[in-house]
């Protein structure tokens, strides 16, 4: 595991607040405690090769 891993942003499924989590953090909203978080969509173009 990379010791300098960047935290990722997630959106709470209940209150909609943005949460920033590091790889070893508990998956839980910091505001309401809800345990379902959604990953934010990326703005960069992602293309996969079909096989």
Jmol script that loads the backbone (N, CA, C; Angstrom):
load data "model"
ATOM      1  N   UNK A   1       0.841  -1.174   0.000  1.00  0.00           N
ATOM      2  CA  UNK A   1       0.000   0.000   0.000  1.00  0.00           C
ATOM      3  C   UNK A   1       0.887   1.237   0.000  1.00  0.00           C
ATOM      4  N   UNK A   2       0.497   2.220  -0.757  1.00  0.00           N
ATOM      5  CA  UNK A   2       1.255   3.456  -0.892  1.00  0.00           C
ATOM      6  C   UNK A   2       1.073   4.317   0.361  1.00  0.00           C
ATOM      7  N   UNK A   3       2.152   4.680   1.057  1.00  0.00           N
ATOM      8  CA  UNK A   3       2.004   5.477   2.277  1.00  0.00           C
ATOM      9  C   UNK A   3       1.511   6.888   1.999  1.00  0.00           C
ATOM     10  N   UNK A   4       1.596   7.371   0.762  1.00  0.00           N
ATOM     11  CA  UNK A   4       1.181   8.718   0.418  1.00  0.00           C
ATOM     12  C   UNK A   4      -0.107   8.710  -0.408  1.00  0.00           C
ATOM     13  N   UNK A   5      -0.975   7.738  -0.177  1.00  0.00           N
ATOM     14  CA  UNK A   5      -2.218   7.619  -0.941  1.00  0.00           C
ATOM     15  C   UNK A   5      -3.105   8.841  -0.705  1.00  0.00           C
ATOM     16  N   UNK A   6      -3.684   9.346  -1.799  1.00  0.00           N
ATOM     17  CA  UNK A   6      -4.547  10.518  -1.709  1.00  0.00           C
ATOM     18  C   UNK A   6      -5.920  10.139  -1.178  1.00  0.00           C
ATOM     19  N   UNK A   7      -6.517  11.002  -0.370  1.00  0.00           N
ATOM     20  CA  UNK A   7      -7.894  10.744   0.064  1.00  0.00           C
ATOM     21  C   UNK A   7      -8.859  10.933  -1.104  1.00  0.00           C
ATOM     22  N   UNK A   8      -9.958  10.163  -1.113  1.00  0.00           N
ATOM     23  CA  UNK A   8     -10.950  10.243  -2.165  1.00  0.00           C
ATOM     24  C   UNK A   8     -12.223  10.890  -1.634  1.00  0.00           C
ATOM     25  N   UNK A   9     -12.958  11.542  -2.523  1.00  0.00           N
ATOM     26  CA  UNK A   9     -14.207  12.185  -2.139  1.00  0.00           C
ATOM     27  C   UNK A   9     -15.382  11.271  -2.410  1.00  0.00           C
ATOM     28  N   UNK A  10     -16.283  11.193  -1.454  1.00  0.00           N
ATOM     29  CA  UNK A  10     -17.494  10.393  -1.558  1.00  0.00           C
ATOM     30  C   UNK A  10     -18.684  11.257  -1.162  1.00  0.00           C
ATOM     31  N   UNK A  11     -19.874  10.884  -1.650  1.00  0.00           N
ATOM     32  CA  UNK A  11     -21.100  11.603  -1.317  1.00  0.00           C
ATOM     33  C   UNK A  11     -21.988  10.684  -0.495  1.00  0.00           C
ATOM     34  N   UNK A  12     -22.519  11.198   0.607  1.00  0.00           N
ATOM     35  CA  UNK A  12     -23.383  10.419   1.490  1.00  0.00           C
ATOM     36  C   UNK A  12     -24.704  10.116   0.786  1.00  0.00           C
ATOM     37  N   UNK A  13     -25.181   8.879   0.943  1.00  0.00           N
ATOM     38  CA  UNK A  13     -26.434   8.465   0.329  1.00  0.00           C
ATOM     39  C   UNK A  13     -27.660   8.992   1.064  1.00  0.00           C
ATOM     40  N   UNK A  14     -27.507   9.518   2.265  1.00  0.00           N
ATOM     41  CA  UNK A  14     -28.634  10.001   3.053  1.00  0.00           C
ATOM     42  C   UNK A  14     -28.719  11.521   3.047  1.00  0.00           C
ATOM     43  N   UNK A  15     -27.674  12.197   3.516  1.00  0.00           N
ATOM     44  CA  UNK A  15     -27.723  13.658   3.648  1.00  0.00           C
ATOM     45  C   UNK A  15     -27.104  14.399   2.464  1.00  0.00           C
ATOM     46  N   UNK A  16     -26.324  13.701   1.626  1.00  0.00           N
ATOM     47  CA  UNK A  16     -25.743  14.328   0.436  1.00  0.00           C
ATOM     48  C   UNK A  16     -24.467  15.116   0.682  1.00  0.00           C
ATOM     49  N   UNK A  17     -23.940  15.064   1.890  1.00  0.00           N
ATOM     50  CA  UNK A  17     -22.703  15.793   2.200  1.00  0.00           C
ATOM     51  C   UNK A  17     -21.505  15.115   1.548  1.00  0.00           C
ATOM     52  N   UNK A  18     -20.505  15.902   1.197  1.00  0.00           N
ATOM     53  CA  UNK A  18     -19.279  15.363   0.615  1.00  0.00           C
ATOM     54  C   UNK A  18     -18.329  14.981   1.742  1.00  0.00           C
ATOM     55  N   UNK A  19     -17.792  13.766   1.662  1.00  0.00           N
ATOM     56  CA  UNK A  19     -16.865  13.253   2.666  1.00  0.00           C
ATOM     57  C   UNK A  19     -15.553  12.894   1.985  1.00  0.00           C
ATOM     58  N   UNK A  20     -14.453  13.190   2.631  1.00  0.00           N
ATOM     59  CA  UNK A  20     -13.134  12.824   2.128  1.00  0.00           C
ATOM     60  C   UNK A  20     -12.590  11.723   3.025  1.00  0.00           C
ATOM     61  N   UNK A  21     -12.321  10.562   2.415  1.00  0.00           N
ATOM     62  CA  UNK A  21     -11.849   9.415   3.179  1.00  0.00           C
ATOM     63  C   UNK A  21     -10.486   8.953   2.689  1.00  0.00           C
ATOM     64  N   UNK A  22      -9.658   8.550   3.622  1.00  0.00           N
ATOM     65  CA  UNK A  22      -8.367   7.944   3.315  1.00  0.00           C
ATOM     66  C   UNK A  22      -8.573   6.433   3.207  1.00  0.00           C
ATOM     67  N   UNK A  23      -7.609   5.685   2.647  1.00  0.00           N
ATOM     68  CA  UNK A  23      -7.804   4.238   2.440  1.00  0.00           C
ATOM     69  C   UNK A  23      -8.167   3.440   3.685  1.00  0.00           C
ATOM     70  N   UNK A  24      -7.708   3.777   4.858  1.00  0.00           N
ATOM     71  CA  UNK A  24      -7.984   2.991   6.065  1.00  0.00           C
ATOM     72  C   UNK A  24      -9.086   3.583   6.945  1.00  0.00           C
ATOM     73  N   UNK A  25      -9.781   4.650   6.497  1.00  0.00           N
ATOM     74  CA  UNK A  25     -10.847   5.266   7.285  1.00  0.00           C
ATOM     75  C   UNK A  25     -12.095   4.385   7.301  1.00  0.00           C
ATOM     76  N   UNK A  26     -12.934   4.589   8.312  1.00  0.00           N
ATOM     77  CA  UNK A  26     -14.205   3.894   8.421  1.00  0.00           C
ATOM     78  C   UNK A  26     -15.149   4.470   7.362  1.00  0.00           C
ATOM     79  N   UNK A  27     -15.864   3.598   6.662  1.00  0.00           N
ATOM     80  CA  UNK A  27     -16.794   4.051   5.628  1.00  0.00           C
ATOM     81  C   UNK A  27     -18.078   4.478   6.321  1.00  0.00           C
ATOM     82  N   UNK A  28     -18.133   5.771   6.643  1.00  0.00           N
ATOM     83  CA  UNK A  28     -19.264   6.328   7.356  1.00  0.00           C
ATOM     84  C   UNK A  28     -19.269   7.836   7.143  1.00  0.00           C
ATOM     85  N   UNK A  29     -20.459   8.415   6.991  1.00  0.00           N
ATOM     86  CA  UNK A  29     -20.593   9.859   6.810  1.00  0.00           C
ATOM     87  C   UNK A  29     -20.161  10.578   8.084  1.00  0.00           C
ATOM     88  N   UNK A  30     -19.422  11.662   7.928  1.00  0.00           N
ATOM     89  CA  UNK A  30     -18.947  12.420   9.086  1.00  0.00           C
ATOM     90  C   UNK A  30     -20.070  13.256   9.708  1.00  0.00           C
ATOM     91  N   UNK A  31     -21.107  13.584   8.926  1.00  0.00           N
ATOM     92  CA  UNK A  31     -22.214  14.409   9.413  1.00  0.00           C
ATOM     93  C   UNK A  31     -23.294  13.591  10.108  1.00  0.00           C
ATOM     94  N   UNK A  32     -23.856  12.587   9.385  1.00  0.00           N
ATOM     95  CA  UNK A  32     -25.030  11.877   9.910  1.00  0.00           C
ATOM     96  C   UNK A  32     -24.744  10.434  10.337  1.00  0.00           C
ATOM     97  N   UNK A  33     -23.573   9.886   9.981  1.00  0.00           N
ATOM     98  CA  UNK A  33     -23.226   8.537  10.385  1.00  0.00           C
ATOM     99  C   UNK A  33     -23.734   7.442   9.455  1.00  0.00           C
ATOM    100  N   UNK A  34     -24.349   7.831   8.333  1.00  0.00           N
ATOM    101  CA  UNK A  34     -24.874   6.861   7.368  1.00  0.00           C
ATOM    102  C   UNK A  34     -23.721   6.083   6.756  1.00  0.00           C
ATOM    103  N   UNK A  35     -23.913   4.795   6.487  1.00  0.00           N
ATOM    104  CA  UNK A  35     -22.818   3.929   6.039  1.00  0.00           C
ATOM    105  C   UNK A  35     -22.790   3.670   4.531  1.00  0.00           C
ATOM    106  N   UNK A  36     -23.666   4.302   3.757  1.00  0.00           N
ATOM    107  CA  UNK A  36     -23.640   4.119   2.298  1.00  0.00           C
ATOM    108  C   UNK A  36     -23.119   5.397   1.669  1.00  0.00           C
ATOM    109  N   UNK A  37     -21.941   5.303   1.066  1.00  0.00           N
ATOM    110  CA  UNK A  37     -21.314   6.445   0.411  1.00  0.00           C
ATOM    111  C   UNK A  37     -21.106   6.120  -1.057  1.00  0.00           C
ATOM    112  N   UNK A  38     -21.282   7.115  -1.912  1.00  0.00           N
ATOM    113  CA  UNK A  38     -21.128   6.947  -3.356  1.00  0.00           C
ATOM    114  C   UNK A  38     -19.894   7.695  -3.827  1.00  0.00           C
ATOM    115  N   UNK A  39     -19.134   7.063  -4.713  1.00  0.00           N
ATOM    116  CA  UNK A  39     -17.947   7.677  -5.278  1.00  0.00           C
ATOM    117  C   UNK A  39     -18.355   8.777  -6.240  1.00  0.00           C
ATOM    118  N   UNK A  40     -17.644   9.899  -6.202  1.00  0.00           N
ATOM    119  CA  UNK A  40     -17.931  10.980  -7.133  1.00  0.00           C
ATOM    120  C   UNK A  40     -17.469  10.588  -8.534  1.00  0.00           C
ATOM    121  N   UNK A  41     -18.175  11.052  -9.529  1.00  0.00           N
ATOM    122  CA  UNK A  41     -17.789  10.797 -10.910  1.00  0.00           C
ATOM    123  C   UNK A  41     -16.564  11.612 -11.274  1.00  0.00           C
ATOM    124  N   UNK A  42     -15.748  11.076 -12.165  1.00  0.00           N
ATOM    125  CA  UNK A  42     -14.548  11.756 -12.606  1.00  0.00           C
ATOM    126  C   UNK A  42     -14.861  12.652 -13.801  1.00  0.00           C
ATOM    127  N   UNK A  43     -14.107  13.715 -13.971  1.00  0.00           N
ATOM    128  CA  UNK A  43     -14.298  14.622 -15.103  1.00  0.00           C
ATOM    129  C   UNK A  43     -13.438  14.221 -16.295  1.00  0.00           C
ATOM    130  N   UNK A  44     -12.450  13.355 -16.075  1.00  0.00           N
ATOM    131  CA  UNK A  44     -11.574  12.956 -17.173  1.00  0.00           C
ATOM    132  C   UNK A  44     -12.246  11.875 -18.017  1.00  0.00           C
ATOM    133  N   UNK A  45     -11.842  11.792 -19.257  1.00  0.00           N
ATOM    134  CA  UNK A  45     -12.409  10.820 -20.172  1.00  0.00           C
ATOM    135  C   UNK A  45     -11.758   9.460 -19.925  1.00  0.00           C
ATOM    136  N   UNK A  46     -12.591   8.446 -19.749  1.00  0.00           N
ATOM    137  CA  UNK A  46     -12.118   7.083 -19.522  1.00  0.00           C
ATOM    138  C   UNK A  46     -12.641   6.221 -20.651  1.00  0.00           C
ATOM    139  N   UNK A  47     -11.725   5.510 -21.336  1.00  0.00           N
ATOM    140  CA  UNK A  47     -12.129   4.672 -22.459  1.00  0.00           C
ATOM    141  C   UNK A  47     -11.479   3.311 -22.289  1.00  0.00           C
ATOM    142  N   UNK A  48     -12.287   2.265 -22.453  1.00  0.00           N
ATOM    143  CA  UNK A  48     -11.800   0.899 -22.331  1.00  0.00           C
ATOM    144  C   UNK A  48     -11.867   0.213 -23.683  1.00  0.00           C
ATOM    145  N   UNK A  49     -10.929  -0.691 -23.951  1.00  0.00           N
ATOM    146  CA  UNK A  49     -10.905  -1.432 -25.198  1.00  0.00           C
ATOM    147  C   UNK A  49     -11.750  -2.688 -25.077  1.00  0.00           C
ATOM    148  N   UNK A  50     -12.703  -2.861 -26.006  1.00  0.00           N
ATOM    149  CA  UNK A  50     -13.547  -4.054 -26.007  1.00  0.00           C
ATOM    150  C   UNK A  50     -12.775  -5.208 -26.616  1.00  0.00           C
ATOM    151  N   UNK A  51     -12.910  -6.377 -26.047  1.00  0.00           N
ATOM    152  CA  UNK A  51     -12.201  -7.556 -26.564  1.00  0.00           C
ATOM    153  C   UNK A  51     -13.156  -8.605 -27.006  1.00  0.00           C
TER     154      UNK A  51
END
end "model"
wireframe off; spacefill off
backbone 0.3
color backbone group
